[in-house]
Amino acid sequence: YMIDTTVGLIVGLANKGKITEKQEEILVDLALSQNSKLLILSKHYLNQPDKFLIHALKISPSTVAQTLEEANAPLDAIIVGGGLAGLTSSLTLLDRGASIAIFEKENFFGGNSAWAS
């Protein structure tokens, strides 16, 4: 039960944009490996997700610091739109070694192409 609760708390923080995808991955891995410190935090801060996050990020400082450093790295390009053109440009840039960010207004990628199938 505590693992499920902890993962739910982490996913809620990610959905609100409070943590990066990498931070979410790290925290979920800790929860699934039954990290006792993280499970205790989720038990006591279940109704205070911001406080849970403050303490949870302290569990593995080197990993979290590396994640924050990667998140603050400069981008070579920002792609606006996750449609066919945006995804194609993203792949081309990634193949050439660029660092990018994709912004999409919908909850899914594909743009109008998603409706074609």
Biopython code that builds the backbone (N, CA, C, O; Angstrom):
import numpy as np
from Bio.PDB.StructureBuilder import StructureBuilder

atoms = [
    (1, "TYR", "N", (0.824, -1.204, 0.000)),
    (1, "TYR", "CA", (0.000, 0.000, 0.000)),
    (1, "TYR", "C", (0.860, 1.257, 0.000)),
    (1, "TYR", "O", (0.553, 2.213, -0.711)),
    (2, "MET", "N", (1.934, 1.269, 0.788)),
    (2, "MET", "CA", (2.775, 2.471, 0.889)),
    (2, "MET", "C", (3.508, 2.756, -0.423)),
    (2, "MET", "O", (3.717, 3.916, -0.777)),
    (3, "ILE", "N", (3.896, 1.709, -1.140)),
    (3, "ILE", "CA", (4.582, 1.922, -2.419)),
    (3, "ILE", "C", (3.624, 2.600, -3.387)),
    (3, "ILE", "O", (3.995, 3.558, -4.065)),
    (4, "ASP", "N", (2.388, 2.104, -3.450)),
    (4, "ASP", "CA", (1.379, 2.681, -4.333)),
    (4, "ASP", "C", (1.105, 4.137, -3.971)),
    (4, "ASP", "O", (1.008, 4.990, -4.853)),
    (5, "THR", "N", (0.982, 4.417, -2.703)),
    (5, "THR", "CA", (0.743, 5.784, -2.225)),
    (5, "THR", "C", (1.905, 6.700, -2.586)),
    (5, "THR", "O", (1.703, 7.832, -3.026)),
    (6, "THR", "N", (3.125, 6.200, -2.394)),
    (6, "THR", "CA", (4.317, 6.998, -2.680)),
    (6, "THR", "C", (4.425, 7.307, -4.164)),
    (6, "THR", "O", (4.692, 8.446, -4.549)),
    (7, "VAL", "N", (4.217, 6.289, -4.998)),
    (7, "VAL", "CA", (4.273, 6.510, -6.453)),
    (7, "VAL", "C", (3.189, 7.495, -6.871)),
    (7, "VAL", "O", (3.432, 8.358, -7.715)),
    (8, "GLY", "N", (1.997, 7.378, -6.292)),
    (8, "GLY", "CA", (0.917, 8.315, -6.599)),
    (8, "GLY", "C", (1.272, 9.746, -6.234)),
    (8, "GLY", "O", (0.954, 10.681, -6.968)),
    (9, "LEU", "N", (1.929, 9.908, -5.103)),
    (9, "LEU", "CA", (2.368, 11.237, -4.662)),
    (9, "LEU", "C", (3.390, 11.819, -5.639)),
    (9, "LEU", "O", (3.330, 13.000, -5.981)),
    (10, "ILE", "N", (4.320, 10.989, -6.080)),
    (10, "ILE", "CA", (5.362, 11.419, -7.026)),
    (10, "ILE", "C", (4.747, 11.776, -8.374)),
    (10, "ILE", "O", (5.094, 12.798, -8.966)),
    (11, "VAL", "N", (3.844, 10.943, -8.855)),
    (11, "VAL", "CA", (3.184, 11.204, -10.142)),
    (11, "VAL", "C", (2.381, 12.506, -10.071)),
    (11, "VAL", "O", (2.363, 13.281, -11.027)),
    (12, "GLY", "N", (1.725, 12.740, -8.945)),
    (12, "GLY", "CA", (0.982, 13.990, -8.763)),
    (12, "GLY", "C", (1.891, 15.211, -8.860)),
    (12, "GLY", "O", (1.523, 16.219, -9.461)),
    (13, "LEU", "N", (3.076, 15.116, -8.267)),
    (13, "LEU", "CA", (4.044, 16.221, -8.343)),
    (13, "LEU", "C", (4.516, 16.421, -9.782)),
    (13, "LEU", "O", (4.673, 17.552, -10.241)),
    (14, "ALA", "N", (4.736, 15.323, -10.481)),
    (14, "ALA", "CA", (5.181, 15.416, -11.878)),
    (14, "ALA", "C", (4.097, 16.023, -12.754)),
    (14, "ALA", "O", (4.385, 16.850, -13.619)),
    (15, "ASN", "N", (2.860, 15.617, -12.536)),
    (15, "ASN", "CA", (1.753, 16.146, -13.334)),
    (15, "ASN", "C", (1.542, 17.640, -13.118)),
    (15, "ASN", "O", (1.055, 18.338, -14.008)),
    (16, "LYS", "N", (1.907, 18.124, -11.943)),
    (16, "LYS", "CA", (1.789, 19.556, -11.651)),
    (16, "LYS", "C", (3.022, 20.334, -12.116)),
    (16, "LYS", "O", (3.078, 21.555, -11.967)),
    (17, "GLY", "N", (4.006, 19.633, -12.677)),
    (17, "GLY", "CA", (5.211, 20.295, -13.165)),
    (17, "GLY", "C", (6.192, 20.679, -12.068)),
    (17, "GLY", "O", (7.070, 21.514, -12.285)),
    (18, "LYS", "N", (6.051, 20.078, -10.895)),
    (18, "LYS", "CA", (6.922, 20.423, -9.763)),
    (18, "LYS", "C", (8.280, 19.722, -9.846)),
    (18, "LYS", "O", (9.254, 20.181, -9.249)),
    (19, "ILE", "N", (8.347, 18.603, -10.590)),
    (19, "ILE", "CA", (9.608, 17.875, -10.765)),
    (19, "ILE", "C", (9.789, 17.531, -12.230)),
    (19, "ILE", "O", (8.826, 17.437, -12.991)),
    (20, "THR", "N", (11.041, 17.346, -12.607)),
    (20, "THR", "CA", (11.348, 16.969, -13.986)),
    (20, "THR", "C", (11.049, 15.495, -14.199)),
    (20, "THR", "O", (10.819, 14.749, -13.247)),
    (21, "GLU", "N", (11.055, 15.091, -15.447)),
    (21, "GLU", "CA", (10.836, 13.688, -15.768)),
    (21, "GLU", "C", (11.932, 12.817, -15.156)),
    (21, "GLU", "O", (11.660, 11.719, -14.670)),
    (22, "LYS", "N", (13.159, 13.306, -15.180)),
    (22, "LYS", "CA", (14.285, 12.567, -14.613)),
    (22, "LYS", "C", (14.132, 12.432, -13.095)),
    (22, "LYS", "O", (14.369, 11.358, -12.543)),
    (23, "GLN", "N", (13.742, 13.498, -12.431)),
    (23, "GLN", "CA", (13.519, 13.434, -10.984)),
    (23, "GLN", "C", (12.388, 12.454, -10.662)),
    (23, "GLN", "O", (12.465, 11.699, -9.692)),
    (24, "GLU", "N", (11.341, 12.474, -11.485)),
    (24, "GLU", "CA", (10.242, 11.528, -11.293)),
    (24, "GLU", "C", (10.756, 10.094, -11.414)),
    (24, "GLU", "O", (10.413, 9.229, -10.608)),
    (25, "GLU", "N", (11.573, 9.859, -12.420)),
    (25, "GLU", "CA", (12.137, 8.524, -12.633)),
    (25, "GLU", "C", (12.954, 8.067, -11.420)),
    (25, "GLU", "O", (12.825, 6.931, -10.965)),
    (26, "ILE", "N", (13.784, 8.957, -10.911)),
    (26, "ILE", "CA", (14.631, 8.626, -9.759)),
    (26, "ILE", "C", (13.776, 8.319, -8.535)),
    (26, "ILE", "O", (14.000, 7.322, -7.849)),
    (27, "LEU", "N", (12.801, 9.174, -8.264)),
    (27, "LEU", "CA", (11.961, 8.984, -7.075)),
    (27, "LEU", "C", (11.085, 7.737, -7.183)),
    (27, "LEU", "O", (10.883, 7.033, -6.193)),
    (28, "VAL", "N", (10.565, 7.459, -8.379)),
    (28, "VAL", "CA", (9.763, 6.244, -8.561)),
    (28, "VAL", "C", (10.639, 5.007, -8.373)),
    (28, "VAL", "O", (10.214, 4.033, -7.751)),
    (29, "ASP", "N", (11.864, 5.044, -8.910)),
    (29, "ASP", "CA", (12.791, 3.923, -8.698)),
    (29, "ASP", "C", (13.055, 3.697, -7.218)),
    (29, "ASP", "O", (13.091, 2.556, -6.757)),
    (30, "LEU", "N", (13.241, 4.784, -6.470)),
    (30, "LEU", "CA", (13.449, 4.666, -5.024)),
    (30, "LEU", "C", (12.217, 4.058, -4.345)),
    (30, "LEU", "O", (12.342, 3.222, -3.450)),
    (31, "ALA", "N", (11.039, 4.483, -4.778)),
    (31, "ALA", "CA", (9.804, 3.953, -4.181)),
    (31, "ALA", "C", (9.650, 2.464, -4.492)),
    (31, "ALA", "O", (9.319, 1.670, -3.611)),
    (32, "LEU", "N", (9.891, 2.093, -5.745)),
    (32, "LEU", "CA", (9.729, 0.693, -6.132)),
    (32, "LEU", "C", (10.777, -0.215, -5.502)),
    (32, "LEU", "O", (10.543, -1.410, -5.318)),
    (33, "SER", "N", (11.939, 0.358, -5.170)),
    (33, "SER", "CA", (12.965, -0.431, -4.483)),
    (33, "SER", "C", (12.716, -0.434, -2.969)),
    (33, "SER", "O", (13.541, -0.914, -2.193)),
    (34, "GLN", "N", (11.578, 0.103, -2.573)),
    (34, "GLN", "CA", (11.132, 0.146, -1.177)),
    (34, "GLN", "C", (12.124, 0.874, -0.269)),
    (34, "GLN", "O", (12.431, 0.422, 0.834)),
    (35, "ASN", "N", (12.615, 2.010, -0.763)),
    (35, "ASN", "CA", (13.503, 2.840, 0.045)),
    (35, "ASN", "C", (12.738, 3.288, 1.286)),
    (35, "ASN", "O", (11.750, 4.018, 1.196)),
    (36, "SER", "N", (13.208, 2.843, 2.432)),
    (36, "SER", "CA", (12.461, 3.094, 3.675)),
    (36, "SER", "C", (12.322, 4.581, 3.980)),
    (36, "SER", "O", (11.284, 5.016, 4.480)),
    (37, "LYS", "N", (13.358, 5.363, 3.684)),
    (37, "LYS", "CA", (13.285, 6.804, 3.959)),
    (37, "LYS", "C", (12.178, 7.458, 3.137)),
    (37, "LYS", "O", (11.408, 8.267, 3.654)),
    (38, "LEU", "N", (12.104, 7.105, 1.861)),
    (38, "LEU", "CA", (11.087, 7.696, 0.982)),
    (38, "LEU", "C", (9.687, 7.261, 1.409)),
    (38, "LEU", "O", (8.759, 8.070, 1.399)),
    (39, "LEU", "N", (9.528, 5.997, 1.783)),
    (39, "LEU", "CA", (8.215, 5.506, 2.201)),
    (39, "LEU", "C", (7.747, 6.171, 3.493)),
    (39, "LEU", "O", (6.562, 6.465, 3.653)),
    (40, "ILE", "N", (8.671, 6.404, 4.402)),
    (40, "ILE", "CA", (8.324, 7.101, 5.645)),
    (40, "ILE", "C", (7.893, 8.538, 5.349)),
    (40, "ILE", "O", (6.925, 9.039, 5.921)),
    (41, "LEU", "N", (8.624, 9.187, 4.449)),
    (41, "LEU", "CA", (8.256, 10.563, 4.078)),
    (41, "LEU", "C", (6.854, 10.618, 3.483)),
    (41, "LEU", "O", (6.062, 11.495, 3.828)),
    (42, "SER", "N", (6.548, 9.675, 2.584)),
    (42, "SER", "CA", (5.219, 9.704, 1.955)),
    (42, "SER", "C", (4.114, 9.438, 2.973)),
    (42, "SER", "O", (3.008, 9.964, 2.848)),
    (43, "LYS", "N", (4.415, 8.623, 3.976)),
    (43, "LYS", "CA", (3.423, 8.343, 5.029)),
    (43, "LYS", "C", (3.091, 9.608, 5.812)),
    (43, "LYS", "O", (1.925, 9.879, 6.099)),
    (44, "HIS", "N", (4.115, 10.380, 6.156)),
    (44, "HIS", "CA", (3.907, 11.545, 7.012)),
    (44, "HIS", "C", (3.564, 12.823, 6.246)),
    (44, "HIS", "O", (2.993, 13.751, 6.817)),
    (45, "TYR", "N", (3.909, 12.877, 4.957)),
    (45, "TYR", "CA", (3.648, 14.088, 4.164)),
    (45, "TYR", "C", (2.663, 13.835, 3.027)),
    (45, "TYR", "O", (2.682, 14.539, 2.017)),
    (46, "LEU", "N", (1.817, 12.847, 3.190)),
    (46, "LEU", "CA", (0.863, 12.491, 2.144)),
    (46, "LEU", "C", (-0.006, 13.675, 1.730)),
    (46, "LEU", "O", (-0.288, 13.850, 0.545)),
    (47, "ASN", "N", (-0.427, 14.476, 2.679)),
    (47, "ASN", "CA", (-1.295, 15.618, 2.383)),
    (47, "ASN", "C", (-0.530, 16.927, 2.205)),
    (47, "ASN", "O", (-1.128, 17.996, 2.082)),
    (48, "GLN", "N", (0.803, 16.830, 2.194)),
    (48, "GLN", "CA", (1.655, 18.005, 1.997)),
    (48, "GLN", "C", (2.733, 17.667, 0.956)),
    (48, "GLN", "O", (3.908, 17.533, 1.298)),
    (49, "PRO", "N", (2.331, 17.530, -0.307)),
    (49, "PRO", "CA", (3.271, 17.084, -1.338)),
    (49, "PRO", "C", (4.501, 17.980, -1.504)),
    (49, "PRO", "O", (5.581, 17.480, -1.816)),
    (50, "ASP", "N", (4.357, 19.294, -1.300)),
    (50, "ASP", "CA", (5.513, 20.183, -1.444)),
    (50, "ASP", "C", (6.571, 19.897, -0.382)),
    (50, "ASP", "O", (7.768, 19.908, -0.668)),
    (51, "LYS", "N", (6.123, 19.643, 0.841)),
    (51, "LYS", "CA", (7.068, 19.296, 1.916)),
    (51, "LYS", "C", (7.685, 17.923, 1.664)),
    (51, "LYS", "O", (8.869, 17.708, 1.925)),
    (52, "PHE", "N", (6.873, 16.997, 1.156)),
    (52, "PHE", "CA", (7.394, 15.674, 0.800)),
    (52, "PHE", "C", (8.536, 15.827, -0.206)),
    (52, "PHE", "O", (9.584, 15.196, -0.070)),
    (53, "LEU", "N", (8.320, 16.665, -1.210)),
    (53, "LEU", "CA", (9.319, 16.864, -2.253)),
    (53, "LEU", "C", (10.614, 17.440, -1.698)),
    (53, "LEU", "O", (11.700, 16.981, -2.052)),
    (54, "ILE", "N", (10.509, 18.437, -0.838)),
    (54, "ILE", "CA", (11.702, 19.049, -0.240)),
    (54, "ILE", "C", (12.574, 17.990, 0.425)),
    (54, "ILE", "O", (13.791, 17.967, 0.238)),
    (55, "HIS", "N", (11.947, 17.121, 1.197)),
    (55, "HIS", "CA", (12.695, 16.102, 1.925)),
    (55, "HIS", "C", (13.118, 14.941, 1.022)),
    (55, "HIS", "O", (14.207, 14.391, 1.186)),
    (56, "ALA", "N", (12.268, 14.573, 0.081)),
    (56, "ALA", "CA", (12.571, 13.445, -0.807)),
    (56, "ALA", "C", (13.797, 13.736, -1.668)),
    (56, "ALA", "O", (14.592, 12.838, -1.946)),
    (57, "LEU", "N", (13.949, 14.985, -2.086)),
    (57, "LEU", "CA", (15.096, 15.330, -2.930)),
    (57, "LEU", "C", (16.411, 15.284, -2.159)),
    (57, "LEU", "O", (17.485, 15.295, -2.760)),
    (58, "LYS", "N", (16.331, 15.233, -0.845)),
    (58, "LYS", "CA", (17.538, 15.154, -0.024)),
    (58, "LYS", "C", (18.040, 13.718, 0.139)),
    (58, "LYS", "O", (19.161, 13.504, 0.600)),
    (59, "ILE", "N", (17.228, 12.746, -0.232)),
    (59, "ILE", "CA", (17.595, 11.341, -0.024)),
    (59, "ILE", "C", (18.812, 10.947, -0.848)),
    (59, "ILE", "O", (19.705, 10.261, -0.350)),
    (60, "SER", "N", (18.850, 11.371, -2.092)),
    (60, "SER", "CA", (19.961, 11.024, -2.970)),
    (60, "SER", "C", (20.517, 12.305, -3.577)),
    (60, "SER", "O", (20.295, 12.573, -4.757)),
    (61, "PRO", "N", (21.234, 13.097, -2.793)),
    (61, "PRO", "CA", (21.666, 14.422, -3.243)),
    (61, "PRO", "C", (22.502, 14.415, -4.518)),
    (61, "PRO", "O", (22.320, 15.287, -5.368)),
    (62, "SER", "N", (23.402, 13.465, -4.674)),
    (62, "SER", "CA", (24.263, 13.480, -5.862)),
    (62, "SER", "C", (23.442, 13.232, -7.123)),
    (62, "SER", "O", (23.672, 13.864, -8.155)),
    (63, "THR", "N", (22.492, 12.319, -7.037)),
    (63, "THR", "CA", (21.646, 12.028, -8.189)),
    (63, "THR", "C", (20.748, 13.209, -8.514)),
    (63, "THR", "O", (20.587, 13.572, -9.679)),
    (64, "VAL", "N", (20.171, 13.802, -7.494)),
    (64, "VAL", "CA", (19.279, 14.944, -7.701)),
    (64, "VAL", "C", (20.069, 16.144, -8.213)),
    (64, "VAL", "O", (19.593, 16.864, -9.091)),
    (65, "ALA", "N", (21.274, 16.369, -7.676)),
    (65, "ALA", "CA", (22.111, 17.483, -8.135)),
    (65, "ALA", "C", (22.451, 17.319, -9.610)),
    (65, "ALA", "O", (22.427, 18.284, -10.374)),
    (66, "GLN", "N", (22.768, 16.095, -10.002)),
    (66, "GLN", "CA", (23.079, 15.825, -11.407)),
    (66, "GLN", "C", (21.850, 16.090, -12.276)),
    (66, "GLN", "O", (21.961, 16.649, -13.366)),
    (67, "THR", "N", (20.688, 15.686, -11.788)),
    (67, "THR", "CA", (19.446, 15.906, -12.517)),
    (67, "THR", "C", (19.172, 17.396, -12.701)),
    (67, "THR", "O", (18.792, 17.836, -13.787)),
    (68, "LEU", "N", (19.368, 18.169, -11.634)),
    (68, "LEU", "CA", (19.140, 19.610, -11.723)),
    (68, "LEU", "C", (20.136, 20.265, -12.669)),
    (68, "LEU", "O", (19.789, 21.195, -13.396)),
    (69, "GLU", "N", (21.368, 19.781, -12.658)),
    (69, "GLU", "CA", (22.382, 20.326, -13.568)),
    (69, "GLU", "C", (21.984, 20.068, -15.014)),
    (69, "GLU", "O", (22.109, 20.949, -15.865)),
    (70, "GLU", "N", (21.501, 18.853, -15.292)),
    (70, "GLU", "CA", (21.052, 18.525, -16.642)),
    (70, "GLU", "C", (19.843, 19.371, -17.028)),
    (70, "GLU", "O", (19.733, 19.808, -18.173)),
    (71, "ALA", "N", (18.944, 19.601, -16.088)),
    (71, "ALA", "CA", (17.740, 20.387, -16.367)),
    (71, "ALA", "C", (18.075, 21.846, -16.657)),
    (71, "ALA", "O", (17.358, 22.510, -17.405)),
    (72, "ASN", "N", (19.161, 22.347, -16.070)),
    (72, "ASN", "CA", (19.553, 23.737, -16.278)),
    (72, "ASN", "C", (20.538, 23.923, -17.427)),
    (72, "ASN", "O", (20.983, 25.040, -17.691)),
    (73, "ALA", "N", (20.877, 22.840, -18.107)),
    (73, "ALA", "CA", (21.807, 22.929, -19.239)),
    (73, "ALA", "C", (21.158, 23.749, -20.360)),
    (73, "ALA", "O", (19.948, 23.665, -20.572)),
    (74, "PRO", "N", (21.958, 24.534, -21.070)),
    (74, "PRO", "CA", (21.384, 25.340, -22.156)),
    (74, "PRO", "C", (20.865, 24.455, -23.289)),
    (74, "PRO", "O", (21.420, 23.394, -23.573)),
    (75, "LEU", "N", (19.809, 24.907, -23.916)),
    (75, "LEU", "CA", (19.214, 24.175, -25.028)),
    (75, "LEU", "C", (19.704, 24.738, -26.348)),
    (75, "LEU", "O", (19.963, 25.935, -26.472)),
    (76, "ASP", "N", (19.829, 23.864, -27.329)),
    (76, "ASP", "CA", (20.184, 24.308, -28.676)),
    (76, "ASP", "C", (18.944, 24.733, -29.451)),
    (76, "ASP", "O", (19.015, 25.580, -30.342)),
    (77, "ALA", "N", (17.798, 24.131, -29.099)),
    (77, "ALA", "CA", (16.560, 24.470, -29.807)),
    (77, "ALA", "C", (15.358, 24.207, -28.917)),
    (77, "ALA", "O", (15.380, 23.335, -28.049)),
    (78, "ILE", "N", (14.310, 24.981, -29.156)),
    (78, "ILE", "CA", (13.017, 24.759, -28.511)),
    (78, "ILE", "C", (12.021, 24.490, -29.623)),
    (78, "ILE", "O", (11.856, 25.298, -30.537)),
    (79, "ILE", "N", (11.369, 23.358, -29.536)),
    (79, "ILE", "CA", (10.383, 22.978, -30.545)),
    (79, "ILE", "C", (9.002, 23.267, -29.969)),
    (79, "ILE", "O", (8.651, 22.775, -28.897)),
    (80, "VAL", "N", (8.226, 24.067, -30.687)),
    (80, "VAL", "CA", (6.874, 24.395, -30.251)),
    (80, "VAL", "C", (5.914, 23.593, -31.115)),
    (80, "VAL", "O", (5.756, 23.855, -32.307)),
    (81, "GLY", "N", (5.276, 22.608, -30.486)),
    (81, "GLY", "CA", (4.333, 21.753, -31.194)),
    (81, "GLY", "C", (4.879, 20.355, -31.380)),
    (81, "GLY", "O", (5.988, 20.165, -31.878)),
    (82, "GLY", "N", (4.093, 19.388, -30.978)),
    (82, "GLY", "CA", (4.491, 17.991, -31.091)),
    (82, "GLY", "C", (3.789, 17.285, -32.228)),
    (82, "GLY", "O", (3.511, 16.088, -32.153)),
    (83, "GLY", "N", (3.500, 18.035, -33.288)),
    (83, "GLY", "CA", (2.914, 17.420, -34.468)),
    (83, "GLY", "C", (3.997, 16.767, -35.315)),
    (83, "GLY", "O", (5.146, 16.638, -34.892)),
    (84, "LEU", "N", (3.610, 16.361, -36.512)),
    (84, "LEU", "CA", (4.534, 15.662, -37.404)),
    (84, "LEU", "C", (5.782, 16.488, -37.691)),
    (84, "LEU", "O", (6.893, 15.961, -37.635)),
    (85, "ALA", "N", (5.620, 17.772, -37.996)),
    (85, "ALA", "CA", (6.774, 18.628, -38.297)),
    (85, "ALA", "C", (7.652, 18.835, -37.065)),
    (85, "ALA", "O", (8.878, 18.794, -37.167)),
    (86, "GLY", "N", (7.041, 19.057, -35.912)),
    (86, "GLY", "CA", (7.812, 19.259, -34.689)),
    (86, "GLY", "C", (8.602, 18.026, -34.290)),
    (86, "GLY", "O", (9.761, 18.128, -33.885)),
    (87, "LEU", "N", (7.978, 16.863, -34.404)),
    (87, "LEU", "CA", (8.665, 15.624, -34.050)),
    (87, "LEU", "C", (9.771, 15.290, -35.052)),
    (87, "LEU", "O", (10.831, 14.793, -34.668)),
    (88, "THR", "N", (9.525, 15.561, -36.326)),
    (88, "THR", "CA", (10.554, 15.317, -37.353)),
    (88, "THR", "C", (11.756, 16.221, -37.124)),
    (88, "THR", "O", (12.898, 15.766, -37.180)),
    (89, "SER", "N", (11.500, 17.496, -36.868)),
    (89, "SER", "CA", (12.617, 18.417, -36.593)),
    (89, "SER", "C", (13.370, 17.991, -35.344)),
    (89, "SER", "O", (14.598, 18.064, -35.298)),
    (90, "SER", "N", (12.629, 17.545, -34.328)),
    (90, "SER", "CA", (13.266, 17.106, -33.090)),
    (90, "SER", "C", (14.208, 15.938, -33.334)),
    (90, "SER", "O", (15.336, 15.927, -32.842)),
    (91, "LEU", "N", (13.744, 14.960, -34.092)),
    (91, "LEU", "CA", (14.587, 13.798, -34.384)),
    (91, "LEU", "C", (15.829, 14.193, -35.173)),
    (91, "LEU", "O", (16.924, 13.696, -34.913)),
    (92, "THR", "N", (15.653, 15.084, -36.131)),
    (92, "THR", "CA", (16.796, 15.542, -36.934)),
    (92, "THR", "C", (17.821, 16.230, -36.040)),
    (92, "THR", "O", (19.018, 15.964, -36.139)),
    (93, "LEU", "N", (17.344, 17.119, -35.166)),
    (93, "LEU", "CA", (18.253, 17.827, -34.262)),
    (93, "LEU", "C", (18.934, 16.879, -33.283)),
    (93, "LEU", "O", (20.131, 17.004, -33.025)),
    (94, "LEU", "N", (18.178, 15.937, -32.740)),
    (94, "LEU", "CA", (18.765, 14.967, -31.806)),
    (94, "LEU", "C", (19.814, 14.096, -32.496)),
    (94, "LEU", "O", (20.859, 13.798, -31.917)),
    (95, "ASP", "N", (19.534, 13.692, -33.730)),
    (95, "ASP", "CA", (20.507, 12.906, -34.501)),
    (95, "ASP", "C", (21.803, 13.668, -34.714)),
    (95, "ASP", "O", (22.867, 13.065, -34.851)),
    (96, "ARG", "N", (21.715, 14.990, -34.743)),
    (96, "ARG", "CA", (22.895, 15.836, -34.947)),
    (96, "ARG", "C", (23.531, 16.276, -33.627)),
    (96, "ARG", "O", (24.446, 17.099, -33.616)),
    (97, "GLY", "N", (23.044, 15.725, -32.526)),
    (97, "GLY", "CA", (23.656, 15.986, -31.225)),
    (97, "GLY", "C", (23.134, 17.194, -30.474)),
    (97, "GLY", "O", (23.752, 17.622, -29.499)),
    (98, "ALA", "N", (22.025, 17.750, -30.897)),
    (98, "ALA", "CA", (21.478, 18.943, -30.252)),
    (98, "ALA", "C", (20.740, 18.578, -28.968)),
    (98, "ALA", "O", (20.284, 17.448, -28.789)),
    (99, "SER", "N", (20.637, 19.551, -28.092)),
    (99, "SER", "CA", (19.846, 19.440, -26.876)),
    (99, "SER", "C", (18.571, 20.243, -27.112)),
    (99, "SER", "O", (18.631, 21.426, -27.447)),
    (100, "ILE", "N", (17.413, 19.595, -26.936)),
    (100, "ILE", "CA", (16.152, 20.261, -27.294)),
    (100, "ILE", "C", (15.116, 20.141, -26.179)),
    (100, "ILE", "O", (15.260, 19.350, -25.246)),
    (101, "ALA", "N", (14.073, 20.947, -26.307)),
    (101, "ALA", "CA", (12.876, 20.833, -25.471)),
    (101, "ALA", "C", (11.680, 20.936, -26.405)),
    (101, "ALA", "O", (11.665, 21.765, -27.315)),
    (102, "ILE", "N", (10.677, 20.092, -26.180)),
    (102, "ILE", "CA", (9.459, 20.119, -26.992)),
    (102, "ILE", "C", (8.309, 20.601, -26.110)),
    (102, "ILE", "O", (8.107, 20.095, -25.007)),
    (103, "PHE", "N", (7.570, 21.570, -26.601)),
    (103, "PHE", "CA", (6.398, 22.072, -25.895)),
    (103, "PHE", "C", (5.163, 21.748, -26.719)),
    (103, "PHE", "O", (5.080, 22.104, -27.895)),
    (104, "GLU", "N", (4.205, 21.072, -26.096)),
    (104, "GLU", "CA", (2.976, 20.671, -26.770)),
    (104, "GLU", "C", (1.796, 21.050, -25.888)),
    (104, "GLU", "O", (1.819, 20.785, -24.686)),
    (105, "LYS", "N", (0.775, 21.661, -26.456)),
    (105, "LYS", "CA", (-0.373, 22.116, -25.660)),
    (105, "LYS", "C", (-1.333, 20.985, -25.299)),
    (105, "LYS", "O", (-2.061, 21.081, -24.311)),
    (106, "GLU", "N", (-1.338, 19.925, -26.087)),
    (106, "GLU", "CA", (-2.243, 18.809, -25.828)),
    (106, "GLU", "C", (-1.593, 17.790, -24.890)),
    (106, "GLU", "O", (-0.420, 17.915, -24.535)),
    (107, "ASN", "N", (-2.361, 16.798, -24.501)),
    (107, "ASN", "CA", (-1.843, 15.729, -23.641)),
    (107, "ASN", "C", (-1.205, 14.605, -24.436)),
    (107, "ASN", "O", (-0.825, 13.579, -23.872)),
    (108, "PHE", "N", (-1.087, 14.792, -25.738)),
    (108, "PHE", "CA", (-0.531, 13.762, -26.596)),
    (108, "PHE", "C", (0.243, 14.416, -27.736)),
    (108, "PHE", "O", (0.036, 15.586, -28.059)),
    (109, "PHE", "N", (1.136, 13.635, -28.333)),
    (109, "PHE", "CA", (1.889, 14.111, -29.488)),
    (109, "PHE", "C", (1.202, 13.646, -30.763)),
    (109, "PHE", "O", (0.358, 12.750, -30.730)),
    (110, "GLY", "N", (1.562, 14.250, -31.874)),
    (110, "GLY", "CA", (1.041, 13.825, -33.164)),
    (110, "GLY", "C", (0.258, 14.902, -33.890)),
    (110, "GLY", "O", (0.085, 14.829, -35.107)),
    (111, "GLY", "N", (-0.220, 15.904, -33.155)),
    (111, "GLY", "CA", (-0.969, 16.987, -33.797)),
    (111, "GLY", "C", (-2.179, 16.439, -34.552)),
    (111, "GLY", "O", (-2.857, 15.524, -34.085)),
    (112, "ASN", "N", (-2.436, 17.016, -35.726)),
    (112, "ASN", "CA", (-3.569, 16.583, -36.545)),
    (112, "ASN", "C", (-3.368, 15.186, -37.106)),
    (112, "ASN", "O", (-4.339, 14.523, -37.470)),
    (113, "SER", "N", (-2.122, 14.727, -37.181)),
    (113, "SER", "CA", (-1.841, 13.380, -37.680)),
    (113, "SER", "C", (-2.418, 12.309, -36.757)),
    (113, "SER", "O", (-2.713, 11.198, -37.198)),
    (114, "ALA", "N", (-2.577, 12.639, -35.491)),
    (114, "ALA", "CA", (-3.123, 11.678, -34.539)),
    (114, "ALA", "C", (-4.565, 11.312, -34.876)),
    (114, "ALA", "O", (-5.032, 10.230, -34.522)),
    (115, "TRP", "N", (-5.252, 12.190, -35.544)),
    (115, "TRP", "CA", (-6.651, 11.948, -35.902)),
    (115, "TRP", "C", (-6.778, 11.148, -37.194)),
    (115, "TRP", "O", (-7.860, 10.656, -37.514)),
    (116, "ALA", "N", (-5.689, 11.016, -37.934)),
    (116, "ALA", "CA", (-5.747, 10.366, -39.259)),
    (116, "ALA", "C", (-5.926, 8.853, -39.165)),
    (116, "ALA", "O", (-6.381, 8.228, -40.123)),
    (117, "SER", "N", (-5.581, 8.262, -38.041)),
    (117, "SER", "CA", (-5.664, 6.785, -37.980)),
    (117, "SER", "C", (-6.951, 6.315, -37.360)),
    (117, "SER", "O", (-7.173, 5.110, -37.236)),
]
sb = StructureBuilder()
sb.init_structure("model")
sb.init_model(0)
sb.init_chain("A")
sb.init_seg("    ")
for serial, (resi, resn, name, xyz) in enumerate(atoms, 1):
    if name == "N":
        sb.init_residue(resn, " ", resi, " ")
    sb.init_atom(name, np.array(xyz, "f"), 0.0, 1.0, " ", f" {name:<3s}", serial, name[0])
structure = sb.get_structure()
